[in-house]
Amino acid sequence: MKAIIVAAFICCVAFIHRRGRVRHKLTRQLSDHSTFLAPVNTFLYLSSRLPNQPYLRTEAFPELAPLQAHWQEIREEARALLRQGAIKRSDDYNDVGFNSFFKSGWKRFYLKWYGDHHPSATKLCPRTTELLAQIGSVKAAMFAELPPGSRLVRHRDPYAGSYRYHLGLDTPNDPGCYLNVDGEPYHWRDGEAVMFDETYIHYAENTTDQNRIILFCDIERPLKYRWASRFNQWFSSKVMAAAAAPNSEEDATGGLNKAFGKLYKIRLRGKTLKKTHRTRYYLEQWALVALVVVIFIWI
């Protein structure tokens, strides 16, 4: 039975790795978080109602039309947040999903995350949260800033239960500020929306001298079967919701991010150890891997 499980897992990882024209190096893929969710994602891809392709037509999601229709009102609330300095990087190690993005200048303000709206968002962005509350397929939403000179490295998001929706609010309207999904570029424009599958390898860059602000949403992936949709909704509410990160003290922090804050301190110790005692660092790392393997075999 264990051999069957291992073989099935390897097949799922191979499927994820070969999906799309742009791929990680095999060594990077093996350590990527999408590898650990490969069986779940493979199931979701096979159950998907829409074509498996990097970009999708926004017309396939008519429920999102009110967002684009009221984009200028949404932009005004985003601008107000920007003036207040509320669109920012995390104040602590409590945002496991986007922690690495902060290093290159990316900033955000959460509106909701796989559950209710953040109290801070309801207070500061009443019109935007009102619009979002009327659209059940919106599972997560935030304002995302990409300042001049910022760049997000190539990556794929770990979970295939959603698609990514971007609505341009305050952008350079220039090809120099762009998104690239599976080798296909797109540049943001004010009032224009784009939908893409964030589990394809993608990256973003702003080479202009102007800032970029967008409304960033996770939209539930439409699936062929009701039972598959119920599984997706359950997984989102139990696992994805645990990655909730706060804008301020009034917002809740998910269990995954609480654990991340503690584990990151261990990682910082590891970084220090790697600089001062490189051999000991690798011995401890491989000892931990060996322990996990032994536990798996024993179980």
C-alpha positions as a printed NumPy array, in Angstrom:
array([[  0.   ,   0.   ,   0.   ],
       [  2.81 ,   2.402,   0.887],
       [  4.439,   1.708,  -2.479],
       [  1.184,   2.545,  -4.28 ],
       [  0.823,   5.791,  -2.329],
       [  4.419,   6.799,  -3.055],
       [  4.033,   5.943,  -6.767],
       [  0.794,   7.943,  -7.013],
       [  2.43 ,  10.905,  -5.287],
       [  5.408,  10.802,  -7.664],
       [  3.061,  10.731, -10.675],
       [  1.193,  13.787,  -9.351],
       [  4.447,  15.685,  -8.789],
       [  5.582,  14.833, -12.334],
       [  2.242,  16.081, -13.685],
       [  2.561,  19.374, -11.794],
       [  6.17 ,  19.821, -12.896],
       [  5.444,  19.283, -16.595],
       [  2.293,  21.402, -16.624],
       [  2.86 ,  24.509, -18.699],
       [  5.663,  25.622, -20.985],
       [  7.736,  27.27 , -18.248],
       [  9.062,  24.951, -15.553],
       [ 11.206,  25.103, -12.466],
       [ 14.444,  23.188, -12.393],
       [ 13.74 ,  19.748, -10.966],
       [ 15.694,  20.496,  -7.778],
       [ 13.605,  23.636,  -7.225],
       [ 10.351,  21.807,  -7.964],
       [ 11.099,  19.068,  -5.448],
       [ 11.381,  21.615,  -2.635],
       [  8.551,  23.842,  -3.871],
       [  5.383,  24.035,  -1.779],
       [  3.293,  23.061,  -4.83 ],
       [  4.953,  19.639,  -4.684],
       [  3.428,  18.86 ,  -1.293],
       [ -0.055,  19.706,  -2.567],
       [  0.447,  17.914,  -5.893],
       [ -2.192,  15.172,  -5.286],
       [ -4.841,  17.738,  -4.292],
       [ -3.999,  20.034,  -7.197],
       [ -3.989,  17.203,  -9.721],
       [ -7.502,  16.294,  -8.589],
       [ -8.637,  19.918,  -8.972],
       [ -7.123,  20.27 , -12.457],
       [ -8.849,  17.099, -13.635],
       [-12.157,  18.319, -12.173],
       [-11.904,  21.852, -13.55 ],
       [-14.851,  23.12 , -15.58 ],
       [-12.73 ,  25.663, -17.471],
       [ -9.762,  24.972, -19.773],
       [ -6.384,  24.455, -18.127],
       [ -4.543,  27.443, -19.567],
       [ -2.55 ,  30.407, -18.175],
       [ -5.108,  33.173, -18.854],
       [ -8.882,  32.889, -18.784],
       [-11.638,  35.09 , -20.16 ],
       [-13.072,  37.401, -17.498],
       [-16.435,  36.997, -19.252],
       [-16.534,  33.468, -17.805],
       [-17.   ,  35.114, -14.379],
       [-19.984,  37.499, -14.872],
       [-20.454,  37.857, -11.11 ],
       [-17.269,  39.978, -11.022],
       [-18.656,  42.65 , -13.37 ],
       [-19.676,  44.995, -10.472],
       [-16.043,  45.297,  -9.425],
       [-14.984,  46.577, -12.823],
       [-18.078,  48.779, -13.07 ],
       [-17.161,  50.497,  -9.787],
       [-13.383,  50.437, -10.174],
       [-13.009,  54.19 ,  -9.645],
       [-14.75 ,  54.02 ,  -6.255],
       [-12.499,  51.116,  -5.297],
       [ -9.48 ,  53.115,  -6.476],
       [-10.369,  56.043,  -4.216],
       [-10.362,  53.798,  -1.16 ],
       [ -7.038,  52.29 ,  -2.24 ],
       [ -5.552,  55.761,  -2.682],
       [ -6.743,  56.772,   0.792],
       [ -5.056,  53.692,   2.276],
       [ -1.859,  54.516,   0.41 ],
       [ -1.815,  58.047,   1.836],
       [ -2.263,  56.59 ,   5.34 ],
       [  0.585,  54.137,   4.819],
       [ -1.816,  51.218,   5.392],
       [ -0.743,  49.332,   2.259],
       [  2.493,  47.936,   3.619],
       [  4.649,  44.913,   4.282],
       [  3.902,  42.811,   7.344],
       [  5.031,  44.251,  10.677],
       [  6.026,  40.773,  11.881],
       [  6.65 ,  37.241,  10.595],
       [  2.921,  36.538,  10.293],
       [  2.301,  36.251,   6.548],
       [  3.69 ,  32.906,   5.394],
       [  2.091,  33.12 ,   1.947],
       [  3.719,  36.383,   0.926],
       [  6.648,  36.824,   3.307],
       [  9.275,  36.445,   0.581],
       [  7.62 ,  39.151,  -1.574],
       [  8.236,  41.874,   0.984],
       [ 11.977,  41.7  ,   0.335],
       [ 11.528,  43.106,  -3.18 ],
       [  9.192,  45.956,  -2.256],
       [  5.746,  44.379,  -2.721],
       [  3.103,  45.586,  -0.224],
       [ -0.511,  44.725,   0.573],
       [ -3.641,  45.527,   2.563],
       [ -5.963,  42.57 ,   3.174],
       [ -9.682,  42.971,   2.57 ],
       [-10.603,  39.336,   3.305],
       [ -8.909,  35.964,   3.431],
       [-10.924,  32.747,   2.995],
       [-13.556,  33.839,   5.482],
       [-15.046,  37.072,   6.736],
       [-13.667,  40.482,   5.851],
       [-10.931,  41.873,   8.055],
       [-12.393,  44.325,  10.622],
       [ -9.771,  46.892,   9.595],
       [-10.931,  46.614,   5.971],
       [-14.613,  46.975,   6.851],
       [-13.763,  50.166,   8.71 ],
       [-11.359,  51.723,   6.196],
       [-12.794,  50.384,   2.905],
       [-16.592,  50.202,   3.368],
       [-17.478,  50.492,  -0.322],
       [-14.977,  47.892,  -1.518],
       [-15.913,  45.389,   1.186],
       [-19.603,  45.975,   0.405],
       [-19.026,  45.116,  -3.256],
       [-16.947,  42.051,  -2.405],
       [-19.514,  40.777,   0.105],
       [-22.049,  40.44 ,  -2.714],
       [-19.824,  38.013,  -4.683],
       [-19.667,  34.566,  -3.12 ],
       [-16.915,  33.28 ,  -5.401],
       [-14.403,  35.818,  -4.033],
       [-12.492,  33.863,  -1.408],
       [ -9.701,  36.348,  -0.721],
       [ -9.01 ,  39.948,  -1.654],
       [ -6.431,  42.645,  -1.033],
       [ -4.97 ,  45.821,  -2.431],
       [ -1.49 ,  45.057,  -3.753],
       [  1.23 ,  47.622,  -4.46 ],
       [  4.231,  47.115,  -6.742],
       [  6.44 ,  50.233,  -6.414],
       [  8.877,  51.376,  -9.119],
       [ 11.83 ,  49.009,  -9.386],
       [ 10.059,  46.141,  -7.602],
       [ 10.023,  42.601,  -8.925],
       [  8.392,  39.34 ,  -7.88 ],
       [ 10.539,  36.327,  -8.744],
       [  9.289,  33.328, -10.716],
       [  6.975,  31.204,  -8.611],
       [  3.799,  29.171,  -8.666],
       [  1.163,  29.438,  -5.965],
       [  0.668,  26.239,  -3.942],
       [ -3.094,  25.629,  -4.146],
       [ -5.186,  25.197,  -7.305],
       [ -8.572,  25.787,  -5.691],
       [ -8.813,  29.297,  -7.096],
       [ -7.947,  31.586,  -9.99 ],
       [ -6.295,  34.97 ,  -9.594],
       [ -8.162,  38.147, -10.565],
       [ -6.376,  41.478, -10.95 ],
       [ -8.241,  44.753, -11.468],
       [ -6.037,  47.687, -12.431],
       [ -6.668,  50.701, -10.196],
       [ -3.688,  53.046, -10.286],
       [ -1.14 ,  51.714, -12.765],
       [  1.552,  53.069, -15.088],
       [ -0.546,  51.802, -18.045],
       [  2.774,  50.83 , -19.536],
       [  4.284,  47.54 , -20.811],
       [  7.183,  48.176, -18.435],
       [  4.901,  47.273, -15.511],
       [  3.804,  43.765, -16.285],
       [  2.813,  40.271, -15.291],
       [  4.137,  37.166, -17.048],
       [  2.249,  33.858, -16.73 ],
       [  3.761,  30.738, -18.302],
       [  5.788,  32.916, -20.675],
       [  2.851,  35.13 , -21.746],
       [  3.107,  38.836, -20.744],
       [  0.291,  41.156, -19.738],
       [  0.561,  44.766, -18.537],
       [ -1.96 ,  46.285, -16.159],
       [ -4.239,  49.135, -17.217],
       [ -6.522,  51.323, -15.114],
       [-10.039,  49.891, -14.986],
       [ -9.096,  46.686, -16.841],
       [ -9.335,  43.203, -15.343],
       [ -7.335,  40.065, -16.039],
       [ -7.885,  36.492, -14.84 ],
       [ -5.119,  33.888, -14.711],
       [ -4.219,  30.554, -13.172],
       [ -1.666,  31.377, -10.486],
       [ -0.455,  27.774, -10.297],
       [  1.372,  28.268, -13.591],
       [  4.833,  29.74 , -13.069],
       [  4.56 ,  33.518, -13.131],
       [  6.385,  36.671, -12.106],
       [  5.839,  40.438, -12.124],
       [  8.002,  43.512, -12.508],
       [  7.633,  47.282, -12.468],
       [ 10.447,  48.875, -14.469],
       [  8.679,  52.259, -14.716],
       [  8.976,  55.27 , -12.406],
       [  5.291,  55.092, -11.417],
       [  3.578,  53.083,  -8.703],
       [  1.116,  50.241,  -9.363],
       [ -1.961,  49.507,  -7.254],
       [ -4.401,  46.709,  -8.094],
       [ -7.317,  44.88 ,  -6.519],
       [ -6.079,  41.304,  -6.121],
       [ -8.643,  38.512,  -5.589],
       [ -8.726,  34.731,  -5.324],
       [-11.795,  33.437,  -7.174],
       [-13.108,  29.943,  -6.496],
       [-12.224,  27.575,  -9.337],
       [-15.418,  26.305, -11.027],
       [-15.463,  22.498, -10.937],
       [-17.5  ,  19.934, -12.857],
       [-18.817,  18.041,  -9.846],
       [-20.669,  19.267,  -6.768],
       [-18.779,  16.903,  -4.484],
       [-15.483,  18.248,  -5.847],
       [-16.652,  21.813,  -5.168],
       [-17.634,  20.832,  -1.641],
       [-14.158,  19.387,  -1.084],
       [-12.572,  22.582,  -2.44 ],
       [-14.716,  24.716,  -0.131],
       [-13.88 ,  22.514,   2.847],
       [-10.139,  22.626,   2.11 ],
       [-10.276,  26.41 ,   1.67 ],
       [-12.111,  26.951,   4.947],
       [ -9.849,  24.653,   6.96 ],
       [ -6.401,  24.971,   5.379],
       [ -6.269,  28.201,   3.37 ],
       [ -8.082,  30.148,   6.09 ],
       [ -5.289,  29.184,   8.495],
       [ -2.975,  31.456,   6.469],
       [ -4.943,  34.597,   7.393],
       [ -2.627,  37.536,   8.078],
       [ -3.603,  40.779,   9.854],
       [ -3.377,  44.377,   8.703],
       [ -3.412,  45.544,  12.325],
       [ -4.014,  44.247,  15.846],
       [ -7.794,  44.223,  15.369],
       [ -7.541,  41.508,  12.701],
       [ -7.206,  37.789,  13.415],
       [ -4.058,  35.788,  12.629],
       [ -4.557,  32.261,  11.286],
       [ -3.041,  29.24 ,  12.999],
       [ -0.609,  28.619,  10.156],
       [  0.786,  32.126,  10.497],
       [  1.021,  31.82 ,  14.266],
       [  3.133,  28.704,  13.751],
       [  5.125,  30.424,  11.005],
       [  6.098,  33.215,  13.382],
       [  7.613,  30.69 ,  15.775],
       [  9.216,  28.538,  13.086],
       [ 10.747,  31.552,  11.379],
       [ 12.749,  32.261,  14.501],
       [ 14.235,  28.777,  14.099],
       [ 14.95 ,  29.581,  10.452],
       [ 16.736,  32.792,  11.449],
       [ 18.852,  30.728,  13.826],
       [ 19.58 ,  28.403,  10.872],
       [ 20.682,  31.315,   8.691],
       [ 23.035,  32.496,  11.401],
       [ 24.377,  28.954,  11.874],
       [ 24.908,  28.599,   8.106],
       [ 27.106,  31.699,   8.107],
       [ 29.164,  30.718,  11.144],
       [ 29.172,  26.879,  11.113],
       [ 28.264,  25.773,   7.601],
       [ 29.107,  22.066,   8.11 ],
       [ 27.04 ,  21.833,  11.286],
       [ 24.142,  23.556,   9.492],
       [ 24.012,  20.913,   6.744],
       [ 24.469,  18.038,   9.213],
       [ 21.445,  19.246,  11.205],
       [ 19.414,  19.797,   8.023],
       [ 20.004,  16.293,   6.663],
       [ 19.493,  14.741,  10.096],
       [ 16.039,  16.312,  10.171],
       [ 15.226,  14.997,   6.68 ],
       [ 16.403,  11.519,   7.685],
       [ 14.2  ,  11.655,  10.798],
       [ 11.117,  12.508,   8.714],
       [ 11.857,   9.616,   6.321],
       [ 12.305,   7.171,   9.204],
       [  9.044,   8.287,  10.807],
       [  7.206,   7.827,   7.476],
       [  8.618,   4.305,   7.019],
       [  7.84 ,   3.389,  10.608],
       [  4.246,   4.594,  10.331]])
